[in-house]
Amino acid sequence: KGAQKTFTLRILKYGKENMKIEHANLTVYSIEKAIHFLKAAFPEFQIRGEGAGGEGESHRRWLHLGTDATYLALEELTVQPESPARRPYFHTGINHLCFEVENIDEISKRLTAAEYTPLPVPKEQFRKRFYVHDHVGNEWEFVEYSSQVPKEKNLYEK
């Protein structure tokens, strides 16, 4: 066996304090389909805990998927919403989550093999990006940087 891979949501420097995102909580239509997608991207993710809670419409299954350091909390929707579906970039809410990774080609191969179709992205000098929609249309971004210089990492056109 090779060395254990680790995964942590990005640590940010905020003033004098280090900050990291410990977890993100997502409501999903199917926990099994969400696990399929996420484990295709990050095979090292494990189920940390799961259960169910709440009463009536708020009763739902939940599951934490990730590493000892960080995870995604998934809650399964039990009642279909009556309102029209949210459109990313047109309605308020999260448009996508982005994960900085060390080898984007591996993730791209795993997600493509799991039958997720990559979205087109331009080639850039100091980063490689991979965008994909999961089984319900949520957009996910993965990025690998070849520079640690902030002005090179992000392309800001004027």
C-alpha positions in Angstrom: 0.0 0.0 0.0 1.1 3.5 -0.7 1.2 6.4 1.7 -2.2 7.6 3.1 -3.5 10.5 1.1 -4.9 13.4 3.2 -7.5 15.9 2.3 -8.3 19.2 4.0 -10.5 22.0 2.8 -8.2 25.0 2.2 -6.6 26.7 5.2 -6.9 30.5 5.0 -4.9 33.2 6.8 -7.4 35.7 8.3 -5.5 38.4 10.2 -3.5 36.6 12.9 -5.7 33.5 12.9 -5.4 30.4 10.7 -8.9 29.3 9.5 -10.0 26.3 7.6 -13.4 25.1 6.5 -14.1 22.1 8.7 -17.1 21.0 6.6 -19.7 22.0 4.1 -23.3 20.9 4.6 -25.2 20.0 1.4 -28.8 18.9 0.9 -29.0 16.2 -1.8 -31.7 14.1 -3.5 -29.8 10.8 -3.0 -27.0 10.2 -0.6 -25.9 7.1 -2.5 -25.6 9.1 -5.8 -23.7 11.9 -3.9 -21.3 9.3 -2.4 -20.8 7.8 -5.9 -19.8 11.2 -7.3 -17.6 12.2 -4.4 -15.8 8.9 -4.1 -15.0 9.0 -7.8 -13.3 12.3 -7.2 -11.8 11.4 -3.8 -11.5 7.7 -3.3 -9.9 8.3 0.1 -13.1 9.7 1.5 -14.8 7.5 4.1 -18.1 7.6 5.9 -17.4 9.2 9.2 -20.9 8.9 10.7 -24.5 8.7 9.6 -28.0 8.7 11.1 -31.4 10.3 10.8 -33.1 13.1 12.7 -35.9 15.6 12.8 -39.6 15.4 12.7 -42.2 15.5 9.9 -40.9 17.2 6.8 -37.6 18.0 8.5 -36.9 14.3 9.2 -34.0 13.2 7.0 -31.1 10.9 6.7 -27.7 12.5 7.1 -24.1 11.3 6.5 -20.6 12.7 6.9 -18.2 11.8 4.1 -14.5 12.8 4.2 -11.3 12.4 6.2 -10.5 12.8 9.8 -9.6 16.5 9.1 -12.5 17.6 7.0 -15.8 16.3 5.5 -18.9 17.0 3.6 -22.1 16.7 5.5 -24.9 15.3 3.3 -28.6 15.5 4.1 -31.1 13.7 2.0 -34.1 15.6 0.9 -37.3 13.7 1.8 -39.9 16.0 0.3 -39.6 17.4 -3.2 -39.8 21.2 -3.3 -42.9 22.7 -4.9 -41.0 25.7 -6.2 -39.1 25.7 -9.5 -35.5 24.4 -9.5 -32.8 26.8 -8.6 -30.6 27.9 -11.5 -26.9 28.4 -10.6 -25.6 31.9 -11.5 -29.2 33.1 -11.9 -30.6 32.6 -8.4 -29.0 33.2 -5.0 -27.1 30.3 -3.4 -23.9 28.4 -3.9 -22.9 28.2 -7.6 -20.2 25.6 -7.1 -17.6 24.3 -4.7 -14.0 24.2 -5.7 -11.3 21.8 -4.4 -7.6 22.6 -4.8 -6.0 19.3 -5.7 -2.5 18.0 -6.3 -3.2 15.9 -9.4 -6.2 17.1 -11.4 -5.5 14.5 -14.2 -6.2 11.6 -11.8 -9.5 13.2 -10.6 -10.5 14.0 -14.2 -9.9 10.3 -15.2 -11.8 9.0 -12.3 -14.8 11.2 -12.8 -14.8 10.6 -16.6 -14.6 6.8 -15.9 -17.6 7.2 -13.5 -19.5 8.8 -16.5 -19.4 12.4 -15.5 -18.9 14.7 -18.4 -16.4 17.5 -18.1 -17.4 21.1 -19.0 -15.1 23.0 -21.4 -12.5 25.3 -19.8 -9.8 27.5 -21.4 -6.2 26.4 -20.9 -4.2 28.7 -18.6 -0.6 29.1 -17.9 -0.5 28.6 -14.1 -3.5 26.5 -13.3 -5.5 23.6 -14.7 -9.3 23.5 -13.9 -11.9 20.7 -14.3 -15.6 21.5 -14.0 -18.3 18.8 -13.9 -22.0 18.5 -13.0 -23.1 15.7 -10.7 -26.2 13.6 -11.2 -28.6 16.5 -10.3 -26.8 19.3 -12.0 -24.7 20.7 -9.2 -21.5 22.2 -10.5 -18.2 21.2 -9.0 -14.7 22.6 -9.8 -11.3 21.1 -9.2 -8.1 23.2 -9.7 -4.4 22.4 -9.7 -2.0 25.3 -9.5 1.5 25.3 -10.9 2.4 28.5 -9.2 2.0 29.8 -5.6 2.2 33.4 -6.7 -1.4 34.9 -6.1 -1.3 37.1 -9.2 -0.4 34.1 -11.3 -2.8 31.6 -9.7 -5.9 33.6 -10.7 -6.5 35.1 -14.1 -8.2 38.5 -13.7 -8.9 40.0 -17.1 -9.4 43.8 -17.3 
